[in-house]
Amino acid sequence: MKKRNTKINKLIGPKFKEIRKNKHVSLKELAQKTGVK
């Protein structure tokens, strides 16, 4: 697998975590809702 842009990942990952925590949605719930396996 190709290595992705780590600068972008470091910005996006924490933002998604913050949003999930504010909405009280687990990572598993988010994956189910978006169809990610």
mmCIF file of the N, C-alpha and C atoms, coordinates in Angstrom:
data_MODEL
# 
_entry.id   MODEL 
# 
loop_
_atom_site.group_PDB 
_atom_site.id 
_atom_site.type_symbol 
_atom_site.label_atom_id 
_atom_site.label_alt_id 
_atom_site.label_comp_id 
_atom_site.label_asym_id 
_atom_site.label_entity_id 
_atom_site.label_seq_id 
_atom_site.pdbx_PDB_ins_code 
_atom_site.Cartn_x 
_atom_site.Cartn_y 
_atom_site.Cartn_z 
_atom_site.occupancy 
_atom_site.B_iso_or_equiv 
_atom_site.pdbx_formal_charge 
_atom_site.auth_seq_id 
_atom_site.auth_comp_id 
_atom_site.auth_asym_id 
_atom_site.auth_atom_id 
_atom_site.pdbx_PDB_model_num 
ATOM 1   N N  . MET A 1 1  ? 0.845   -1.183 0.000  1.00 0.00 ? 1  MET A N  1 
ATOM 2   C CA . MET A 1 1  ? 0.000   0.000  0.000  1.00 0.00 ? 1  MET A CA 1 
ATOM 3   C C  . MET A 1 1  ? 0.885   1.239  0.000  1.00 0.00 ? 1  MET A C  1 
ATOM 4   N N  . LYS A 1 2  ? 0.463   2.216  -0.733 1.00 0.00 ? 2  LYS A N  1 
ATOM 5   C CA . LYS A 1 2  ? 1.200   3.470  -0.848 1.00 0.00 ? 2  LYS A CA 1 
ATOM 6   C C  . LYS A 1 2  ? 1.045   4.304  0.426  1.00 0.00 ? 2  LYS A C  1 
ATOM 7   N N  . LYS A 1 3  ? 2.139   4.912  0.887  1.00 0.00 ? 3  LYS A N  1 
ATOM 8   C CA . LYS A 1 3  ? 2.075   5.750  2.080  1.00 0.00 ? 3  LYS A CA 1 
ATOM 9   C C  . LYS A 1 3  ? 1.356   7.055  1.726  1.00 0.00 ? 3  LYS A C  1 
ATOM 10  N N  . ARG A 1 4  ? 0.425   7.432  2.571  1.00 0.00 ? 4  ARG A N  1 
ATOM 11  C CA . ARG A 1 4  ? -0.365  8.636  2.314  1.00 0.00 ? 4  ARG A CA 1 
ATOM 12  C C  . ARG A 1 4  ? 0.301   9.855  2.925  1.00 0.00 ? 4  ARG A C  1 
ATOM 13  N N  . ASN A 1 5  ? -0.187  11.005 2.564  1.00 0.00 ? 5  ASN A N  1 
ATOM 14  C CA . ASN A 1 5  ? 0.356   12.261 3.058  1.00 0.00 ? 5  ASN A CA 1 
ATOM 15  C C  . ASN A 1 5  ? 0.104   12.374 4.561  1.00 0.00 ? 5  ASN A C  1 
ATOM 16  N N  . THR A 1 6  ? 1.162   12.251 5.344  1.00 0.00 ? 6  THR A N  1 
ATOM 17  C CA . THR A 1 6  ? 1.005   12.232 6.802  1.00 0.00 ? 6  THR A CA 1 
ATOM 18  C C  . THR A 1 6  ? 0.612   13.589 7.360  1.00 0.00 ? 6  THR A C  1 
ATOM 19  N N  . LYS A 1 7  ? 0.981   14.679 6.693  1.00 0.00 ? 7  LYS A N  1 
ATOM 20  C CA . LYS A 1 7  ? 0.582   16.006 7.180  1.00 0.00 ? 7  LYS A CA 1 
ATOM 21  C C  . LYS A 1 7  ? -0.931  16.138 7.169  1.00 0.00 ? 7  LYS A C  1 
ATOM 22  N N  . ILE A 1 8  ? -1.540  15.688 6.091  1.00 0.00 ? 8  ILE A N  1 
ATOM 23  C CA . ILE A 1 8  ? -2.999  15.757 5.968  1.00 0.00 ? 8  ILE A CA 1 
ATOM 24  C C  . ILE A 1 8  ? -3.644  14.849 6.998  1.00 0.00 ? 8  ILE A C  1 
ATOM 25  N N  . ASN A 1 9  ? -3.120  13.633 7.161  1.00 0.00 ? 9  ASN A N  1 
ATOM 26  C CA . ASN A 1 9  ? -3.679  12.693 8.131  1.00 0.00 ? 9  ASN A CA 1 
ATOM 27  C C  . ASN A 1 9  ? -3.617  13.251 9.547  1.00 0.00 ? 9  ASN A C  1 
ATOM 28  N N  . LYS A 1 10 ? -2.553  13.944 9.885  1.00 0.00 ? 10 LYS A N  1 
ATOM 29  C CA . LYS A 1 10 ? -2.400  14.510 11.222 1.00 0.00 ? 10 LYS A CA 1 
ATOM 30  C C  . LYS A 1 10 ? -3.383  15.647 11.460 1.00 0.00 ? 10 LYS A C  1 
ATOM 31  N N  . LEU A 1 11 ? -3.848  16.284 10.414 1.00 0.00 ? 11 LEU A N  1 
ATOM 32  C CA . LEU A 1 11 ? -4.827  17.353 10.548 1.00 0.00 ? 11 LEU A CA 1 
ATOM 33  C C  . LEU A 1 11 ? -6.254  16.805 10.576 1.00 0.00 ? 11 LEU A C  1 
ATOM 34  N N  . ILE A 1 12 ? -6.526  15.863 9.702  1.00 0.00 ? 12 ILE A N  1 
ATOM 35  C CA . ILE A 1 12 ? -7.888  15.343 9.550  1.00 0.00 ? 12 ILE A CA 1 
ATOM 36  C C  . ILE A 1 12 ? -8.279  14.395 10.676 1.00 0.00 ? 12 ILE A C  1 
ATOM 37  N N  . GLY A 1 13 ? -7.390  13.499 11.056 1.00 0.00 ? 13 GLY A N  1 
ATOM 38  C CA . GLY A 1 13 ? -7.694  12.507 12.092 1.00 0.00 ? 13 GLY A CA 1 
ATOM 39  C C  . GLY A 1 13 ? -8.200  13.126 13.385 1.00 0.00 ? 13 GLY A C  1 
ATOM 40  N N  . PRO A 1 14 ? -7.438  14.060 13.978 1.00 0.00 ? 14 PRO A N  1 
ATOM 41  C CA . PRO A 1 14 ? -7.892  14.673 15.224 1.00 0.00 ? 14 PRO A CA 1 
ATOM 42  C C  . PRO A 1 14 ? -9.209  15.449 15.075 1.00 0.00 ? 14 PRO A C  1 
ATOM 43  N N  . LYS A 1 15 ? -9.424  16.049 13.915 1.00 0.00 ? 15 LYS A N  1 
ATOM 44  C CA . LYS A 1 15 ? -10.669 16.808 13.690 1.00 0.00 ? 15 LYS A CA 1 
ATOM 45  C C  . LYS A 1 15 ? -11.869 15.856 13.681 1.00 0.00 ? 15 LYS A C  1 
ATOM 46  N N  . PHE A 1 16 ? -11.727 14.713 12.994 1.00 0.00 ? 16 PHE A N  1 
ATOM 47  C CA . PHE A 1 16 ? -12.801 13.727 12.982 1.00 0.00 ? 16 PHE A CA 1 
ATOM 48  C C  . PHE A 1 16 ? -13.068 13.217 14.395 1.00 0.00 ? 16 PHE A C  1 
ATOM 49  N N  . LYS A 1 17 ? -12.018 12.986 15.157 1.00 0.00 ? 17 LYS A N  1 
ATOM 50  C CA . LYS A 1 17 ? -12.180 12.503 16.530 1.00 0.00 ? 17 LYS A CA 1 
ATOM 51  C C  . LYS A 1 17 ? -12.926 13.534 17.375 1.00 0.00 ? 17 LYS A C  1 
ATOM 52  N N  . GLU A 1 18 ? -12.577 14.790 17.222 1.00 0.00 ? 18 GLU A N  1 
ATOM 53  C CA . GLU A 1 18 ? -13.246 15.868 17.960 1.00 0.00 ? 18 GLU A CA 1 
ATOM 54  C C  . GLU A 1 18 ? -14.732 15.923 17.612 1.00 0.00 ? 18 GLU A C  1 
ATOM 55  N N  . ILE A 1 19 ? -15.041 15.845 16.329 1.00 0.00 ? 19 ILE A N  1 
ATOM 56  C CA . ILE A 1 19 ? -16.436 15.891 15.883 1.00 0.00 ? 19 ILE A CA 1 
ATOM 57  C C  . ILE A 1 19 ? -17.200 14.686 16.421 1.00 0.00 ? 19 ILE A C  1 
ATOM 58  N N  . ARG A 1 20 ? -16.587 13.496 16.339 1.00 0.00 ? 20 ARG A N  1 
ATOM 59  C CA . ARG A 1 20 ? -17.248 12.293 16.843 1.00 0.00 ? 20 ARG A CA 1 
ATOM 60  C C  . ARG A 1 20 ? -17.547 12.401 18.335 1.00 0.00 ? 20 ARG A C  1 
ATOM 61  N N  . LYS A 1 21 ? -16.577 12.908 19.093 1.00 0.00 ? 21 LYS A N  1 
ATOM 62  C CA . LYS A 1 21 ? -16.775 13.039 20.538 1.00 0.00 ? 21 LYS A CA 1 
ATOM 63  C C  . LYS A 1 21 ? -17.887 14.033 20.847 1.00 0.00 ? 21 LYS A C  1 
ATOM 64  N N  . ASN A 1 22 ? -17.928 15.137 20.121 1.00 0.00 ? 22 ASN A N  1 
ATOM 65  C CA . ASN A 1 22 ? -18.973 16.143 20.331 1.00 0.00 ? 22 ASN A CA 1 
ATOM 66  C C  . ASN A 1 22 ? -20.358 15.593 20.016 1.00 0.00 ? 22 ASN A C  1 
ATOM 67  N N  . LYS A 1 23 ? -20.434 14.699 19.041 1.00 0.00 ? 23 LYS A N  1 
ATOM 68  C CA . LYS A 1 23 ? -21.720 14.115 18.627 1.00 0.00 ? 23 LYS A CA 1 
ATOM 69  C C  . LYS A 1 23 ? -22.012 12.796 19.337 1.00 0.00 ? 23 LYS A C  1 
ATOM 70  N N  . HIS A 1 24 ? -21.076 12.333 20.184 1.00 0.00 ? 24 HIS A N  1 
ATOM 71  C CA . HIS A 1 24 ? -21.208 11.069 20.915 1.00 0.00 ? 24 HIS A CA 1 
ATOM 72  C C  . HIS A 1 24 ? -21.393 9.893  19.965 1.00 0.00 ? 24 HIS A C  1 
ATOM 73  N N  . VAL A 1 25 ? -20.541 9.819  18.950 1.00 0.00 ? 25 VAL A N  1 
ATOM 74  C CA . VAL A 1 25 ? -20.586 8.739  17.973 1.00 0.00 ? 25 VAL A CA 1 
ATOM 75  C C  . VAL A 1 25 ? -19.266 7.981  18.057 1.00 0.00 ? 25 VAL A C  1 
ATOM 76  N N  . SER A 1 26 ? -19.346 6.669  18.227 1.00 0.00 ? 26 SER A N  1 
ATOM 77  C CA . SER A 1 26 ? -18.128 5.867  18.289 1.00 0.00 ? 26 SER A CA 1 
ATOM 78  C C  . SER A 1 26 ? -17.569 5.676  16.880 1.00 0.00 ? 26 SER A C  1 
ATOM 79  N N  . LEU A 1 27 ? -16.324 5.249  16.830 1.00 0.00 ? 27 LEU A N  1 
ATOM 80  C CA . LEU A 1 27 ? -15.691 4.990  15.536 1.00 0.00 ? 27 LEU A CA 1 
ATOM 81  C C  . LEU A 1 27 ? -16.417 3.854  14.822 1.00 0.00 ? 27 LEU A C  1 
ATOM 82  N N  . LYS A 1 28 ? -16.854 2.864  15.576 1.00 0.00 ? 28 LYS A N  1 
ATOM 83  C CA . LYS A 1 28 ? -17.606 1.743  15.004 1.00 0.00 ? 28 LYS A CA 1 
ATOM 84  C C  . LYS A 1 28 ? -18.933 2.220  14.418 1.00 0.00 ? 28 LYS A C  1 
ATOM 85  N N  . GLU A 1 29 ? -19.646 3.083  15.149 1.00 0.00 ? 29 GLU A N  1 
ATOM 86  C CA . GLU A 1 29 ? -20.915 3.628  14.652 1.00 0.00 ? 29 GLU A CA 1 
ATOM 87  C C  . GLU A 1 29 ? -20.699 4.424  13.367 1.00 0.00 ? 29 GLU A C  1 
ATOM 88  N N  . LEU A 1 30 ? -19.653 5.238  13.352 1.00 0.00 ? 30 LEU A N  1 
ATOM 89  C CA . LEU A 1 30 ? -19.353 6.046  12.166 1.00 0.00 ? 30 LEU A CA 1 
ATOM 90  C C  . LEU A 1 30 ? -19.077 5.149  10.971 1.00 0.00 ? 30 LEU A C  1 
ATOM 91  N N  . ALA A 1 31 ? -18.310 4.089  11.183 1.00 0.00 ? 31 ALA A N  1 
ATOM 92  C CA . ALA A 1 31 ? -18.007 3.159  10.111 1.00 0.00 ? 31 ALA A CA 1 
ATOM 93  C C  . ALA A 1 31 ? -19.273 2.504  9.572  1.00 0.00 ? 31 ALA A C  1 
ATOM 94  N N  . GLN A 1 32 ? -20.169 2.108  10.468 1.00 0.00 ? 32 GLN A N  1 
ATOM 95  C CA . GLN A 1 32 ? -21.430 1.491  10.049 1.00 0.00 ? 32 GLN A CA 1 
ATOM 96  C C  . GLN A 1 32 ? -22.290 2.464  9.251  1.00 0.00 ? 32 GLN A C  1 
ATOM 97  N N  . LYS A 1 33 ? -22.365 3.706  9.724  1.00 0.00 ? 33 LYS A N  1 
ATOM 98  C CA . LYS A 1 33 ? -23.197 4.712  9.065  1.00 0.00 ? 33 LYS A CA 1 
ATOM 99  C C  . LYS A 1 33 ? -22.666 5.092  7.683  1.00 0.00 ? 33 LYS A C  1 
ATOM 100 N N  . THR A 1 34 ? -21.346 5.019  7.509  1.00 0.00 ? 34 THR A N  1 
ATOM 101 C CA . THR A 1 34 ? -20.744 5.407  6.241  1.00 0.00 ? 34 THR A CA 1 
ATOM 102 C C  . THR A 1 34 ? -20.498 4.209  5.319  1.00 0.00 ? 34 THR A C  1 
ATOM 103 N N  . GLY A 1 35 ? -20.735 3.005  5.826  1.00 0.00 ? 35 GLY A N  1 
ATOM 104 C CA . GLY A 1 35 ? -20.563 1.801  5.010  1.00 0.00 ? 35 GLY A CA 1 
ATOM 105 C C  . GLY A 1 35 ? -19.124 1.340  4.910  1.00 0.00 ? 35 GLY A C  1 
ATOM 106 N N  . VAL A 1 36 ? -18.274 1.809  5.799  1.00 0.00 ? 36 VAL A N  1 
ATOM 107 C CA . VAL A 1 36 ? -16.867 1.387  5.808  1.00 0.00 ? 36 VAL A CA 1 
ATOM 108 C C  . VAL A 1 36 ? -16.756 0.106  6.608  1.00 0.00 ? 36 VAL A C  1 
ATOM 109 N N  . LYS A 1 37 ? -15.977 -0.847 6.093  1.00 0.00 ? 37 LYS A N  1 
ATOM 110 C CA . LYS A 1 37 ? -15.814 -2.140 6.802  1.00 0.00 ? 37 LYS A CA 1 
ATOM 111 C C  . LYS A 1 37 ? -14.481 -2.207 7.478  1.00 0.00 ? 37 LYS A C  1 
# 
